[in-house]
Amino acid sequence: MELPHSHDGKKHVPVPTGRYVVGCTDLMIGPSQEDGCFLRIYYPSQLKDTHENSSRWASWLPHQKYVEGYTTVLGIMPFFGKKLISWAFGNSYIPVVVDAEPCTEQKFPVIVFSHGLTACRTAYSLFCSDISSHGFIVAAIEHRDGSACMTYTLEKEPNAKGGLVEKWIPYKPMQFEKDDMPLRQEQLQIRTRECSQTLDLLFKLDEGVELEHILHSPMNLGAFKGVMDLSTPVIAGHSFGSATLLRTLAADKRFKIGLAMDAWMWPLKDEIELAKSIEQPLLFINMEAFQTAPNLKAMKRFTMDADHTERRVVTLKGSVHKNQVDLPFLLPLYLRRLTGSHSAIDPVLAMELNNRISMLYLRKHLGHPVDEEHSKLVEKHTEWFYEGIP
């Protein structure tokens, strides 16, 4: 099917492939940026049909202010950029049902997801929702460290008559891999803290602890009580999010498995000893065009001398950095070419391989049965990926 997909006049990322209809809800917890966290949870719901609930699908742009954010990070003149972003993404949807009732038929394993530079909590909605439809709860953080295209906190203002007002946090532009190391180190500290705080939050939700949900969503958070299997939490991320998960695996041993998608290793290039602090299984899925010799050299430190656990590196041939985000699925071909989202590999196949390889690895280390359909799809397309670091 030609991209982008459409249903009932709504342009959308592809529908999740698993047996569960996915629900989602946004959470902002805590009185301040330092003490709280902001995330979107994707989860298996009790609903039976995704298309029948299309009136409740989530918008891909969470707020009009994100148009300004994407205009900035794409380097487009504001007047034209806002019009282009609004046209490209303003009527785009995620085929997940907002505030759907969570499925309670079993406990589901959890994944905490960390986004890359210039992204936000919706930028990886296809990955997150597809994984969730196969029986995972995915908590996609929106980092408030200046690395998101746009984000915000809710704070009390003297003239707000006791209410909360949005305090917007724009992207902090820096020269890429130039003089930005001090900022990246500062951001990594914030990001690692936010990953641990998110896991804290998931434990509280599963225990049924009453939380102050400052977004005032109609979602009953008590519905998440007892639905999470928190015995083996997974941490995943893309690009800068992969650097984040490596730091977090070393700092927070509650996380038992790591999934690093197209890891940007530059912020960790001088941390020679970090790899020795990580004992958990770790899968790297790389996009061929993004990986450089210095990046792979830093990555290799995390795959050496790891006889105690499985460390695996898989590279998709003909792929680009944006094959793991939503962008290729929302833009026509000519705009994919202009935005660096076009790849030799079909974007749908790239995402399918990325997600199936991920789930096979996760199921193995979670002790779950192998999904034969996933194995067959991966085996059918072995010409599109290779193992190890050259």
C-alpha positions as CSV (number, residue, x, y, z in Angstrom):
1,M,0.0,0.0,0.0
2,E,1.3,3.4,-0.9
3,L,2.4,5.7,1.9
4,P,1.0,7.5,3.7
5,H,-2.0,5.3,4.7
6,S,-5.4,6.8,5.1
7,H,-8.7,5.8,6.8
8,D,-11.9,7.8,6.9
9,G,-10.0,10.8,5.6
10,K,-7.4,10.5,8.3
11,K,-3.7,10.1,7.3
12,H,-2.1,7.8,9.7
13,V,1.0,5.7,10.5
14,P,0.4,2.0,9.7
15,V,-1.9,0.1,12.0
16,P,-0.2,-2.1,14.6
17,T,0.2,-5.7,13.6
18,G,-0.4,-7.6,16.8
19,R,-3.6,-9.1,18.2
20,Y,-4.3,-6.3,20.7
21,V,-6.0,-3.0,19.9
22,V,-3.6,-0.4,21.5
23,G,-4.7,2.3,23.8
24,C,-2.6,5.3,24.9
25,T,-2.7,8.0,27.5
26,D,-0.4,10.9,28.4
27,L,0.9,11.3,31.9
28,M,2.6,14.2,33.6
29,I,3.4,13.5,37.2
30,G,5.2,15.6,39.8
31,P,5.2,19.2,41.0
32,S,8.3,20.2,39.0
33,Q,10.5,19.3,36.1
34,E,13.1,17.9,38.5
35,D,10.7,15.7,40.5
36,G,8.3,14.6,37.8
37,C,8.1,13.0,34.4
38,F,6.2,13.3,31.2
39,L,5.3,10.4,29.0
40,R,2.9,8.6,26.8
41,I,1.9,5.0,27.7
42,Y,1.0,2.6,24.9
43,Y,-0.8,-0.5,26.2
44,P,-2.9,-3.4,25.1
45,S,-6.6,-2.5,25.5
46,Q,-9.9,-4.3,26.0
47,L,-11.2,-3.1,22.6
48,K,-11.5,-5.5,19.7
49,D,-11.3,-3.4,16.5
50,T,-8.9,-0.5,15.8
51,H,-10.8,0.9,12.8
52,E,-14.1,0.9,14.5
53,N,-12.6,3.3,17.1
54,S,-11.0,5.6,14.6
55,S,-12.9,8.6,16.0
56,R,-10.8,8.2,19.1
57,W,-7.4,7.9,17.4
58,A,-4.6,10.0,18.8
59,S,-3.4,13.0,16.9
60,W,0.3,12.7,15.8
61,L,0.9,16.3,16.7
62,P,0.2,16.5,20.4
63,H,-0.3,20.4,20.4
64,Q,0.0,23.1,17.8
65,K,3.1,24.4,19.6
66,Y,5.0,21.3,18.3
67,V,4.6,22.8,14.8
68,E,6.9,25.6,15.9
69,G,9.3,23.0,17.3
70,Y,9.5,20.9,14.2
71,T,10.0,24.0,12.1
72,T,13.0,25.0,14.2
73,V,14.7,21.6,14.2
74,L,14.2,21.1,10.5
75,G,15.8,24.5,9.9
76,I,12.9,25.9,7.8
77,M,12.0,29.6,7.7
78,P,9.2,30.1,10.3
79,F,6.6,31.5,7.9
80,F,6.9,28.7,5.3
81,G,8.0,26.1,7.9
82,K,4.8,26.3,10.0
83,K,2.6,26.1,6.9
84,L,4.6,23.0,5.6
85,I,4.6,21.2,9.0
86,S,0.9,21.9,9.5
87,W,0.1,20.6,6.0
88,A,2.3,17.6,6.4
89,F,1.4,16.5,9.9
90,G,-1.7,18.5,11.0
91,N,-4.1,15.8,9.9
92,S,-2.0,12.9,10.8
93,Y,-3.1,10.3,13.3
94,I,-1.8,7.3,15.3
95,P,-4.2,4.3,15.1
96,V,-4.3,3.9,18.9
97,V,-7.3,4.7,21.0
98,V,-7.0,7.5,23.5
99,D,-7.8,6.6,27.1
100,A,-9.1,3.1,26.2
101,E,-9.6,0.7,29.1
102,P,-6.4,-1.4,29.6
103,C,-6.6,-5.2,29.0
104,T,-6.6,-7.1,32.3
105,E,-6.4,-10.7,31.0
106,Q,-2.7,-11.0,32.0
107,K,0.3,-9.0,33.2
108,F,2.3,-7.4,30.3
109,P,6.1,-6.8,30.3
110,V,7.1,-3.1,30.3
111,I,9.5,-1.1,28.1
112,V,10.7,2.4,28.9
113,F,11.5,4.3,25.7
114,S,13.9,7.2,25.3
115,H,13.7,9.4,22.2
116,G,16.5,10.9,20.2
117,L,17.4,14.5,19.5
118,T,14.6,16.7,18.0
119,A,11.9,14.1,18.7
120,C,9.1,13.9,21.2
121,R,6.8,11.3,22.8
122,T,4.8,10.7,19.6
123,A,7.7,10.6,17.1
124,Y,8.1,6.8,17.5
125,S,4.5,6.0,17.7
126,L,4.6,3.2,15.1
127,F,7.4,1.3,16.9
128,C,5.8,1.8,20.3
129,S,2.2,0.9,19.2
130,D,3.3,-2.1,17.1
131,I,5.4,-3.5,20.0
132,S,2.5,-2.8,22.4
133,S,0.0,-4.7,20.1
134,H,2.0,-7.8,20.6
135,G,1.6,-7.7,24.4
136,F,3.9,-5.0,25.8
137,I,3.3,-1.8,27.8
138,V,5.6,0.9,26.4
139,A,6.2,4.1,28.3
140,A,7.5,6.7,25.8
141,I,9.2,9.5,27.7
142,E,9.2,13.1,26.5
143,H,12.6,14.4,27.8
144,R,12.5,17.9,29.2
145,D,16.3,18.5,28.9
146,G,16.2,20.7,25.7
147,S,16.6,17.7,23.4
148,A,12.9,17.4,22.4
149,C,11.7,19.4,19.4
150,M,9.3,21.0,21.9
151,T,7.9,20.1,25.3
152,Y,6.5,21.8,28.4
153,T,5.8,21.7,32.1
154,L,2.7,22.8,34.0
155,E,3.4,25.3,36.7
156,K,1.5,27.6,39.0
157,E,1.4,31.2,38.1
158,P,0.5,34.0,40.4
159,N,-2.2,35.4,38.0
160,A,-3.6,32.0,37.0
161,K,-6.2,31.9,39.8
162,G,-4.8,28.7,41.3
163,G,-4.6,26.9,38.0
164,L,-1.6,25.6,36.1
165,V,-0.2,27.1,32.9
166,E,2.1,25.7,30.3
167,K,5.8,26.6,30.4
168,W,7.2,25.7,27.1
169,I,10.7,24.2,26.7
170,P,12.1,24.6,23.2
171,Y,14.8,22.6,21.5
172,K,18.4,23.8,22.4
173,P,20.2,24.0,19.0
174,M,23.9,23.1,19.1
175,Q,26.5,22.3,16.4
176,F,26.3,18.5,16.0
177,E,29.4,16.8,17.5
178,K,31.3,20.0,17.8
179,D,31.3,22.0,21.1
180,D,28.1,20.3,22.5
181,M,29.7,17.7,24.8
182,P,29.1,19.7,28.0
183,L,25.4,20.1,27.1
184,R,25.1,16.4,26.1
185,Q,26.6,15.3,29.5
186,E,24.1,17.6,31.3
187,Q,21.3,16.2,29.2
188,L,22.3,12.6,29.8
189,Q,22.1,13.2,33.6
190,I,18.6,14.5,33.2
191,R,17.6,11.8,30.8
192,T,18.9,9.0,33.1
193,R,17.0,10.4,36.0
194,E,13.8,10.6,33.9
195,C,14.1,7.0,32.9
196,S,14.4,5.8,36.5
197,Q,11.6,8.1,37.5
198,T,9.4,6.6,34.8
199,L,10.1,3.1,36.1
200,D,9.2,4.4,39.6
201,L,5.9,5.6,38.2
202,L,5.1,2.3,36.5
203,F,5.7,0.5,39.8
204,K,3.3,2.9,41.5
205,L,0.7,2.5,38.8
206,D,0.9,-1.3,39.0
207,E,0.5,-1.1,42.8
208,G,-2.5,1.1,42.5
209,V,-0.9,4.1,44.3
210,E,-3.0,7.2,43.9
211,L,-1.1,9.8,41.9
212,E,-1.6,13.5,41.2
213,H,-2.1,13.5,37.4
214,I,-1.6,17.2,36.6
215,L,-2.8,16.8,33.0
216,H,-6.3,16.2,34.4
217,S,-7.0,13.4,31.9
218,P,-10.3,11.5,32.1
219,M,-8.3,8.3,32.2
220,N,-8.7,6.3,35.4
221,L,-5.1,5.5,36.4
222,G,-6.4,2.9,38.8
223,A,-7.1,0.7,35.7
224,F,-3.4,0.0,35.4
225,K,-3.3,-1.7,38.8
226,G,-2.0,-5.2,38.5
227,V,-1.6,-5.2,34.7
228,M,2.2,-4.9,34.5
229,D,4.9,-7.6,34.8
230,L,7.7,-5.5,36.3
231,S,10.0,-8.5,37.0
232,T,12.2,-7.8,33.9
233,P,11.8,-4.1,32.8
234,V,13.3,-3.3,29.4
235,I,14.8,0.0,28.4
236,A,14.9,1.0,24.7
237,G,15.9,4.1,22.8
238,H,16.9,5.6,19.5
239,S,20.0,7.6,18.7
240,F,20.6,9.9,21.7
241,G,18.0,7.7,23.5
242,S,20.4,4.7,23.0
243,A,23.2,6.6,24.7
244,T,20.7,7.4,27.4
245,L,19.7,3.7,27.9
246,L,23.4,2.7,28.1
247,R,23.9,5.2,30.9
248,T,20.7,4.0,32.6
249,L,21.6,0.3,32.4
250,A,24.8,1.1,34.3
251,A,23.0,3.3,36.9
252,D,19.7,1.5,37.5
253,K,20.0,-2.3,37.7
254,R,16.2,-2.7,37.9
255,F,16.4,-2.5,34.0
256,K,17.2,-6.1,32.9
257,I,17.4,-5.8,29.0
258,G,18.6,-3.0,26.7
259,L,17.4,-2.3,23.1
260,A,19.5,0.3,21.4
261,M,18.2,1.5,18.0
262,D,20.8,3.3,15.8
263,A,22.8,4.3,18.8
264,W,24.5,7.7,18.7
265,M,27.7,6.9,20.6
266,W,29.5,10.3,20.4
267,P,28.3,11.5,23.9
268,L,29.8,8.3,25.4
269,K,33.0,8.2,23.3
270,D,35.3,9.1,26.3
271,E,33.6,6.9,28.8
272,I,35.9,3.9,28.4
273,E,34.8,2.1,31.6
274,L,31.1,2.5,31.1
275,A,30.7,-0.8,29.3
276,K,32.2,-2.7,32.2
277,S,29.3,-1.5,34.4
278,I,26.7,-3.0,32.2
279,E,25.8,-6.6,32.8
280,Q,22.4,-6.8,31.1
281,P,21.7,-8.4,27.7
282,L,21.9,-5.8,25.0
283,L,20.7,-5.6,21.3
284,F,21.9,-2.9,18.9
285,I,19.9,-2.5,15.7
286,N,21.8,-0.1,13.4
287,M,20.7,1.7,10.3
288,E,23.5,1.4,7.7
289,A,23.7,5.1,6.6
290,F,24.1,6.6,10.0
291,Q,26.9,4.5,11.5
292,T,30.4,5.8,11.2
293,A,33.8,4.1,12.0
294,P,34.2,6.1,15.3
295,N,30.6,5.4,16.3
296,L,31.1,1.7,15.7
297,K,34.4,1.7,17.5
298,A,32.7,3.1,20.6
299,M,29.8,0.6,20.2
300,K,32.2,-2.3,20.0
301,R,33.3,-1.7,23.6
302,F,29.8,-2.8,24.7
303,T,30.0,-6.1,22.8
304,M,33.4,-7.3,23.8
305,D,34.2,-9.4,26.8
306,A,30.5,-10.1,27.4
307,D,30.5,-13.9,27.7
308,H,28.2,-13.7,30.7
309,T,25.3,-12.4,28.6
310,E,24.2,-12.0,25.0
311,R,25.3,-8.9,23.1
312,R,24.1,-8.6,19.5
313,V,24.5,-6.1,16.7
314,V,22.3,-6.2,13.7
315,T,22.5,-3.7,10.8
316,L,19.7,-3.2,8.2
317,K,21.1,-2.7,4.7
318,G,20.0,0.3,2.7
319,S,18.5,2.0,5.7
320,V,18.7,5.5,7.1
321,H,18.5,7.0,10.6
322,K,14.8,7.9,10.2
323,N,13.7,4.4,9.3
324,Q,13.1,3.8,13.0
325,V,10.8,6.9,13.4
326,D,7.4,7.8,12.0
327,L,8.5,10.4,9.4
328,P,8.8,8.0,6.4
329,F,5.2,6.8,7.0
330,L,3.6,10.3,7.0
331,L,5.3,11.9,4.0
332,P,5.0,11.3,0.2
333,L,8.1,10.1,-1.6
334,Y,9.2,13.6,-2.8
335,L,9.2,14.9,0.8
336,R,10.9,11.8,2.1
337,R,13.7,12.6,-0.3
338,L,13.9,16.3,0.9
339,T,14.0,15.4,4.6
340,G,16.5,12.6,4.5
341,S,13.8,10.0,5.2
342,H,14.1,8.1,1.9
343,S,15.9,4.7,2.0
344,A,16.9,2.0,-0.5
345,I,15.0,-0.5,1.8
346,D,11.2,-0.2,1.8
347,P,10.3,1.7,5.0
348,V,7.6,-0.7,5.9
349,L,10.0,-3.7,5.6
350,A,12.6,-1.8,7.6
351,M,10.2,-1.2,10.4
352,E,8.9,-4.8,10.3
353,L,12.4,-6.2,10.5
354,N,13.3,-3.7,13.2
355,N,10.3,-4.7,15.3
356,R,10.4,-8.4,14.7
357,I,14.1,-8.7,15.5
358,S,13.5,-6.6,18.6
359,M,10.6,-8.8,19.8
360,L,12.4,-12.1,19.1
361,Y,15.3,-10.8,21.3
362,L,13.0,-9.6,24.0
363,R,10.9,-12.7,24.1
364,K,14.1,-14.8,24.4
365,H,15.4,-12.9,27.4
366,L,12.0,-12.6,29.0
367,G,11.6,-16.4,28.8
368,H,8.5,-16.1,26.5
369,P,7.8,-18.6,23.7
370,V,9.3,-17.8,20.3
371,D,6.8,-16.2,17.8
372,E,7.1,-18.4,14.7
373,E,5.6,-15.8,12.4
374,H,8.2,-13.3,13.5
375,S,11.0,-15.8,12.9
376,K,9.7,-16.6,9.4
377,L,9.5,-13.0,8.4
378,V,13.1,-12.3,9.6
379,E,14.4,-15.5,7.9
380,K,12.6,-14.6,4.7
381,H,14.5,-11.3,4.4
382,T,18.0,-12.2,5.6
383,E,19.5,-10.4,2.5
384,W,18.5,-7.1,4.1
385,F,20.6,-7.3,7.3
386,Y,23.9,-8.6,8.6
387,E,25.2,-9.4,12.1
388,G,28.1,-8.0,14.0
389,I,30.4,-5.0,13.6
390,P,32.6,-5.1,10.5
